[in-house]
Amino acid sequence: MASMLHYFNFGNKASATKGAEVKPTPIRALPASWYTAAEMYELERRAIFSRRWLFITHSSRLKEAGDWLRYEIAGFDFIINRDRQGNINAFHNVCRHRAYPVIEEEGCGNKKIIACRYHGWSYGLNGKLAKAPGYQELDGFDKERNSLFRIHVKIDVNGFIWVNMDAKDVPEVPWEEHFEDVDKQARYQENSINFDEYEFDHTYQMEGDYNWKILADNFNECYHCPTTHADIPAFLNLDSFDSDVKDGHIQHHCVSTPEQIAKGLNTASTYYFPNSSMTVTKHWMMVQKFLPKGPNHSTMAYEIWRHKDANEEDFRLINDMYARVMGEDKVLCNNAQKNLNRGVFVNGELHPKYEKAPLFFQSTCREVITEHFDREKKEGREIWPARQQLPNNAKVSAKDEEICSGLACGAQKEVLAW
């Protein structure tokens, strides 16, 4: 955190003479290579998406036993479900036998048992192996060691679901380290927000030819709003727009006008590092996820809830405005990425006030990635926190892995060529 504060010039002594006005200075953004390089994307998969807590959705989407949701984030395909005991679980969408996906359908559904259609292995809703045809005839096969790969789950006080891919029994990064009390924001009480009163309405998504961080940079500032978003002044007072940055989240806020309050357009928006946000109003709620698909491609995924007392007009007013803004942002991000890919632009100077939140986001990326990169450099190997841990008796598999690590398997050779 000390280096992050230094990055924002906090605590630095001014060199100007006493009494003279000390003006803030612009700050250089992350270089274009961080938005274009395939090696950087793979490092982000290991350093960020394998280790950090990811904000996903609200538990109200899983009402009945067997309900499931399927997601893919940065190449990690996983499912979240509710079991017969009412627990919410998350698992990698991969059969323990030959790695076939245990759920092939997209989106959501309900299954009373999780069955792989490749060889007929099946699992209970709690992820435990129920049946492996023919394996009952074998000695030494332990069903308990062949459950689905479990993903850590956190349900916060508002009912939102978070996951962590770390394969350790206890995640290396505690949820509280970056998100403590983010679910207890005073503005929820001040605006009488009760998340249990919102009913899931619909989802939609857009594909974009840009790096996920471009969209995060764009979402977390409104410096561009007056020139690109005609709808914004209807629900944001741009003169008072500001962002509070803390640990792993960014809280956006502004002073709403009496007209905005009367129409239920005053918003409470929070960005959760690395790639999600939640925006809620009196009538409407949106969970937005920026889903990396590669260094130059992302999916913008939206889940929309309607307050149970909202009428159609109030709901459509805010929902349609936000949908237009998201579409406009897609155009901005696509065009910016095109120029990053051309190899001319390296980086620009960002405004320390109007682009405070993107600078915080970029600084967080830099610290998390640099820390993991240094660990890999020290150990001389890629570190995949989400990867399956082989049992002690899998010595042949360990040897196989050792051989591959000495070759150009995948991108390893290039990434580790320090």
CORLIN-V451629 format. One record per residue. N is the residue number from 0. PSI is psi in degrees with one decimal (NA if undefined). OMEGA is omega in whole degrees, -180 to 180 (999 if undefined). Layout:
n->N psi->PSI omega->OMEGA
n->N psi->PSI omega->OMEGA
//
This chain:
n->0 psi->-32.4 omega->-180
n->1 psi->-42.9 omega->179
n->2 psi->-32.1 omega->178
n->3 psi->-42.2 omega->178
n->4 psi->-38.3 omega->177
n->5 psi->-36.7 omega->-180
n->6 psi->-34.2 omega->179
n->7 psi->8.6 omega->180
n->8 psi->22.2 omega->176
n->9 psi->134.7 omega->176
n->10 psi->-1.6 omega->178
n->11 psi->138.7 omega->180
n->12 psi->135.3 omega->180
n->13 psi->143.2 omega->180
n->14 psi->-5.2 omega->-179
n->15 psi->159.1 omega->180
n->16 psi->154.2 omega->-177
n->17 psi->132.7 omega->178
n->18 psi->-18.1 omega->-180
n->19 psi->147.5 omega->179
n->20 psi->128.2 omega->178
n->21 psi->111.0 omega->-178
n->22 psi->142.4 omega->175
n->23 psi->157.6 omega->-179
n->24 psi->151.2 omega->177
n->25 psi->159.4 omega->-175
n->26 psi->133.9 omega->-179
n->27 psi->135.2 omega->179
n->28 psi->171.7 omega->172
n->29 psi->147.0 omega->-179
n->30 psi->159.6 omega->-178
n->31 psi->-32.0 omega->-178
n->32 psi->-28.3 omega->179
n->33 psi->-13.0 omega->-179
n->34 psi->-1.6 omega->-174
n->35 psi->-23.8 omega->-171
n->36 psi->131.6 omega->177
n->37 psi->-35.6 omega->180
n->38 psi->-36.8 omega->178
n->39 psi->-40.4 omega->178
n->40 psi->-44.1 omega->179
n->41 psi->-36.8 omega->177
n->42 psi->-38.6 omega->176
n->43 psi->-37.9 omega->178
n->44 psi->-39.3 omega->-179
n->45 psi->-42.8 omega->-171
n->46 psi->-34.2 omega->-173
n->47 psi->-62.5 omega->-169
n->48 psi->-16.3 omega->175
n->49 psi->-14.1 omega->-169
n->50 psi->-34.0 omega->-172
n->51 psi->156.8 omega->177
n->52 psi->133.3 omega->-177
n->53 psi->125.6 omega->177
n->54 psi->124.8 omega->-170
n->55 psi->-62.1 omega->-172
n->56 psi->-174.5 omega->178
n->57 psi->143.7 omega->-176
n->58 psi->-15.5 omega->178
n->59 psi->-14.0 omega->177
n->60 psi->-12.3 omega->180
n->61 psi->84.3 omega->-173
n->62 psi->-38.1 omega->-172
n->63 psi->156.2 omega->173
n->64 psi->130.9 omega->-178
n->65 psi->-14.6 omega->176
n->66 psi->138.0 omega->180
n->67 psi->155.7 omega->175
n->68 psi->140.3 omega->179
n->69 psi->134.8 omega->-180
n->70 psi->156.3 omega->169
n->71 psi->121.9 omega->-180
n->72 psi->119.3 omega->178
n->73 psi->39.4 omega->177
n->74 psi->-5.7 omega->178
n->75 psi->113.1 omega->-179
n->76 psi->120.6 omega->-176
n->77 psi->162.3 omega->179
n->78 psi->147.6 omega->173
n->79 psi->134.0 omega->-179
n->80 psi->170.3 omega->173
n->81 psi->127.7 omega->-177
n->82 psi->-175.9 omega->-175
n->83 psi->-18.8 omega->177
n->84 psi->0.5 omega->180
n->85 psi->0.2 omega->-180
n->86 psi->147.4 omega->174
n->87 psi->126.0 omega->-177
n->88 psi->162.5 omega->172
n->89 psi->139.7 omega->-179
n->90 psi->148.2 omega->168
n->91 psi->139.3 omega->-176
n->92 psi->66.4 omega->-176
n->93 psi->128.0 omega->177
n->94 psi->142.3 omega->-178
n->95 psi->-7.9 omega->-178
n->96 psi->-66.3 omega->-175
n->97 psi->23.7 omega->169
n->98 psi->15.0 omega->177
n->99 psi->146.3 omega->177
n->100 psi->134.3 omega->-179
n->101 psi->-20.0 omega->171
n->102 psi->120.0 omega->-178
n->103 psi->-23.2 omega->-180
n->104 psi->152.7 omega->176
n->105 psi->159.4 omega->170
n->106 psi->-104.4 omega->-173
n->107 psi->167.6 omega->179
n->108 psi->-163.9 omega->178
n->109 psi->130.6 omega->177
n->110 psi->134.1 omega->177
n->111 psi->-18.3 omega->174
n->112 psi->147.9 omega->-179
n->113 psi->109.3 omega->-173
n->114 psi->134.5 omega->175
n->115 psi->123.4 omega->-175
n->116 psi->-3.5 omega->-180
n->117 psi->-57.5 omega->-179
n->118 psi->6.9 omega->174
n->119 psi->10.9 omega->174
n->120 psi->141.7 omega->-179
n->121 psi->154.1 omega->-173
n->122 psi->148.7 omega->173
n->123 psi->170.6 omega->180
n->124 psi->-16.7 omega->176
n->125 psi->5.1 omega->176
n->126 psi->-6.2 omega->-178
n->127 psi->140.5 omega->179
n->128 psi->125.0 omega->180
n->129 psi->-38.3 omega->-176
n->130 psi->134.2 omega->173
n->131 psi->94.8 omega->-172
n->132 psi->127.5 omega->177
n->133 psi->-17.9 omega->-176
n->134 psi->-13.3 omega->176
n->135 psi->-15.4 omega->180
n->136 psi->-4.8 omega->-174
n->137 psi->140.8 omega->172
n->138 psi->146.2 omega->174
n->139 psi->0.3 omega->177
n->140 psi->122.3 omega->-176
n->141 psi->109.4 omega->179
n->142 psi->-34.5 omega->-177
n->143 psi->-24.8 omega->-180
n->144 psi->5.4 omega->-177
n->145 psi->31.2 omega->172
n->146 psi->164.4 omega->173
n->147 psi->149.7 omega->178
n->148 psi->114.4 omega->-175
n->149 psi->144.1 omega->175
n->150 psi->137.6 omega->-179
n->151 psi->139.8 omega->-179
n->152 psi->139.3 omega->173
n->153 psi->129.5 omega->173
n->154 psi->117.1 omega->-177
n->155 psi->179.1 omega->-172
n->156 psi->-19.3 omega->178
n->157 psi->2.4 omega->178
n->158 psi->8.5 omega->179
n->159 psi->145.9 omega->-176
n->160 psi->130.5 omega->175
n->161 psi->149.3 omega->176
n->162 psi->156.6 omega->176
n->163 psi->126.2 omega->-174
n->164 psi->-9.7 omega->-176
n->165 psi->125.5 omega->-176
n->166 psi->-7.9 omega->178
n->167 psi->158.0 omega->178
n->168 psi->-35.4 omega->176
n->169 psi->125.5 omega->-179
n->170 psi->141.7 omega->179
n->171 psi->-32.1 omega->-179
n->172 psi->110.7 omega->178
n->173 psi->145.8 omega->178
n->174 psi->-40.4 omega->-176
n->175 psi->-21.1 omega->-177
n->176 psi->-33.3 omega->-177
n->177 psi->-11.8 omega->-173
n->178 psi->13.7 omega->-179
n->179 psi->126.8 omega->178
n->180 psi->7.5 omega->176
n->181 psi->-22.5 omega->179
n->182 psi->6.8 omega->-179
n->183 psi->36.7 omega->-178
n->184 psi->135.7 omega->-177
n->185 psi->-32.0 omega->-176
n->186 psi->-22.1 omega->175
n->187 psi->-42.6 omega->178
n->188 psi->-40.5 omega->-179
n->189 psi->-32.6 omega->-180
n->190 psi->14.0 omega->177
n->191 psi->43.2 omega->179
n->192 psi->118.3 omega->174
n->193 psi->107.2 omega->-173
n->194 psi->-19.1 omega->178
n->195 psi->-12.7 omega->-178
n->196 psi->4.0 omega->179
n->197 psi->135.7 omega->-178
n->198 psi->133.8 omega->-178
n->199 psi->135.5 omega->-176
n->200 psi->-56.3 omega->-177
n->201 psi->169.5 omega->173
n->202 psi->158.1 omega->168
n->203 psi->164.5 omega->179
n->204 psi->160.4 omega->177
n->205 psi->143.6 omega->177
n->206 psi->139.6 omega->-180
n->207 psi->140.8 omega->178
n->208 psi->66.6 omega->-180
n->209 psi->160.9 omega->177
n->210 psi->144.7 omega->-177
n->211 psi->-29.5 omega->-177
n->212 psi->-26.7 omega->175
n->213 psi->-42.9 omega->-180
n->214 psi->-37.7 omega->177
n->215 psi->-43.6 omega->176
n->216 psi->-46.0 omega->-177
n->217 psi->-45.9 omega->-177
n->218 psi->-33.2 omega->-170
n->219 psi->14.6 omega->171
n->220 psi->154.2 omega->176
n->221 psi->21.4 omega->174
n->222 psi->-32.0 omega->-178
n->223 psi->-9.0 omega->-171
n->224 psi->-44.7 omega->-177
n->225 psi->-28.2 omega->-175
n->226 psi->-13.3 omega->-175
n->227 psi->-18.2 omega->-175
n->228 psi->97.8 omega->-179
n->229 psi->-25.8 omega->-177
n->230 psi->-23.7 omega->-170
n->231 psi->-46.5 omega->-178
n->232 psi->-17.7 omega->180
n->233 psi->-29.9 omega->-178
n->234 psi->2.1 omega->174
n->235 psi->130.5 omega->174
n->236 psi->95.8 omega->-170
n->237 psi->-28.2 omega->-180
n->238 psi->-26.9 omega->-177
n->239 psi->6.0 omega->-177
n->240 psi->132.6 omega->179
n->241 psi->170.0 omega->-179
n->242 psi->134.6 omega->172
n->243 psi->123.2 omega->-178
n->244 psi->131.0 omega->-177
n->245 psi->126.4 omega->175
n->246 psi->-113.1 omega->-175
n->247 psi->19.6 omega->-179
n->248 psi->160.2 omega->-179
n->249 psi->122.5 omega->179
n->250 psi->115.5 omega->179
n->251 psi->140.1 omega->-179
n->252 psi->158.9 omega->174
n->253 psi->166.3 omega->179
n->254 psi->116.9 omega->-178
n->255 psi->147.7 omega->176
n->256 psi->159.7 omega->176
n->257 psi->-36.7 omega->180
n->258 psi->-41.4 omega->179
n->259 psi->-41.7 omega->179
n->260 psi->-42.2 omega->-179
n->261 psi->-34.4 omega->-180
n->262 psi->-1.9 omega->-178
n->263 psi->29.0 omega->-177
n->264 psi->-1.9 omega->177
n->265 psi->129.1 omega->-171
n->266 psi->153.4 omega->170
n->267 psi->110.3 omega->-174
n->268 psi->132.2 omega->180
n->269 psi->132.0 omega->174
n->270 psi->130.0 omega->-179
n->271 psi->113.5 omega->178
n->272 psi->136.2 omega->10
n->273 psi->-27.9 omega->-161
n->274 psi->23.4 omega->-176
n->275 psi->158.4 omega->173
n->276 psi->159.0 omega->174
n->277 psi->127.2 omega->179
n->278 psi->130.4 omega->-177
n->279 psi->140.6 omega->173
n->280 psi->-177.2 omega->180
n->281 psi->-33.2 omega->-173
n->282 psi->-11.1 omega->-162
n->283 psi->149.7 omega->175
n->284 psi->142.2 omega->-180
n->285 psi->129.2 omega->167
n->286 psi->124.4 omega->-177
n->287 psi->131.6 omega->177
n->288 psi->134.3 omega->175
n->289 psi->108.1 omega->-170
n->290 psi->106.6 omega->180
n->291 psi->132.5 omega->175
n->292 psi->-1.8 omega->-178
n->293 psi->-179.5 omega->-178
n->294 psi->-25.7 omega->-175
n->295 psi->22.4 omega->179
n->296 psi->137.9 omega->180
n->297 psi->155.3 omega->171
n->298 psi->131.0 omega->172
n->299 psi->114.3 omega->-176
n->300 psi->132.2 omega->-176
n->301 psi->132.6 omega->172
n->302 psi->128.1 omega->-172
n->303 psi->133.6 omega->175
n->304 psi->151.4 omega->177
n->305 psi->135.0 omega->176
n->306 psi->141.2 omega->-174
n->307 psi->-23.1 omega->-179
n->308 psi->0.9 omega->-177
n->309 psi->134.6 omega->174
n->310 psi->170.0 omega->-174
n->311 psi->-39.9 omega->-178
n->312 psi->-46.6 omega->-179
n->313 psi->-41.5 omega->-180
n->314 psi->-46.3 omega->-177
n->315 psi->-33.4 omega->-178
n->316 psi->-52.9 omega->-178
n->317 psi->-38.0 omega->-177
n->318 psi->-45.0 omega->-177
n->319 psi->-35.2 omega->177
n->320 psi->-45.9 omega->-180
n->321 psi->-39.0 omega->179
n->322 psi->-39.5 omega->178
n->323 psi->-43.2 omega->-180
n->324 psi->-42.4 omega->180
n->325 psi->-38.8 omega->177
n->326 psi->-38.7 omega->177
n->327 psi->-38.0 omega->178
n->328 psi->-35.5 omega->178
n->329 psi->-43.3 omega->179
n->330 psi->-44.0 omega->180
n->331 psi->-46.9 omega->-176
n->332 psi->-39.7 omega->178
n->333 psi->-45.4 omega->-177
n->334 psi->-36.1 omega->177
n->335 psi->-42.4 omega->-179
n->336 psi->-37.4 omega->179
n->337 psi->-43.2 omega->-179
n->338 psi->-31.7 omega->174
n->339 psi->-35.4 omega->-178
n->340 psi->-17.5 omega->-174
n->341 psi->-18.4 omega->177
n->342 psi->12.0 omega->179
n->343 psi->-51.8 omega->-176
n->344 psi->132.4 omega->175
n->345 psi->-60.8 omega->173
n->346 psi->167.1 omega->180
n->347 psi->178.7 omega->180
n->348 psi->121.9 omega->-177
n->349 psi->150.6 omega->-178
n->350 psi->126.7 omega->-175
n->351 psi->-18.1 omega->178
n->352 psi->-57.9 omega->-174
n->353 psi->-21.7 omega->179
n->354 psi->33.2 omega->180
n->355 psi->-44.9 omega->-177
n->356 psi->-44.4 omega->174
n->357 psi->-36.3 omega->177
n->358 psi->-39.9 omega->177
n->359 psi->-44.4 omega->178
n->360 psi->-46.9 omega->-179
n->361 psi->-39.3 omega->178
n->362 psi->-39.7 omega->177
n->363 psi->-44.6 omega->176
n->364 psi->-47.5 omega->-178
n->365 psi->-45.9 omega->-177
n->366 psi->-44.7 omega->-178
n->367 psi->-44.7 omega->-178
n->368 psi->-43.1 omega->-180
n->369 psi->-41.5 omega->180
n->370 psi->-43.7 omega->-179
n->371 psi->-39.9 omega->178
n->372 psi->-43.2 omega->179
n->373 psi->-37.4 omega->177
n->374 psi->-43.5 omega->180
n->375 psi->-39.4 omega->179
n->376 psi->-40.7 omega->180
n->377 psi->-40.5 omega->-178
n->378 psi->-12.8 omega->178
n->379 psi->28.8 omega->-179
n->380 psi->160.9 omega->172
n->381 psi->141.6 omega->177
n->382 psi->113.1 omega->180
n->383 psi->94.7 omega->-177
n->384 psi->-26.6 omega->-177
n->385 psi->-6.3 omega->-172
n->386 psi->146.3 omega->176
n->387 psi->134.6 omega->175
n->388 psi->117.9 omega->-179
n->389 psi->142.0 omega->177
n->390 psi->162.7 omega->-177
n->391 psi->-26.7 omega->-177
n->392 psi->3.6 omega->-179
n->393 psi->55.7 omega->-174
n->394 psi->-35.0 omega->178
n->395 psi->-43.5 omega->178
n->396 psi->-40.0 omega->179
n->397 psi->-39.9 omega->178
n->398 psi->-41.9 omega->177
n->399 psi->-44.3 omega->179
n->400 psi->-39.7 omega->-179
n->401 psi->-40.6 omega->179
n->402 psi->-46.3 omega->-178
n->403 psi->-36.8 omega->-178
n->404 psi->-20.2 omega->177
n->405 psi->-4.1 omega->179
n->406 psi->-179.3 omega->177
n->407 psi->61.5 omega->180
n->408 psi->116.1 omega->-178
n->409 psi->-132.5 omega->-178
n->410 psi->6.5 omega->-172
n->411 psi->-49.2 omega->-173
n->412 psi->-42.5 omega->-179
n->413 psi->-43.1 omega->-177
n->414 psi->-37.5 omega->-175
n->415 psi->6.3 omega->179
n->416 psi->71.0 omega->-178
n->417 psi->NA omega->999
//
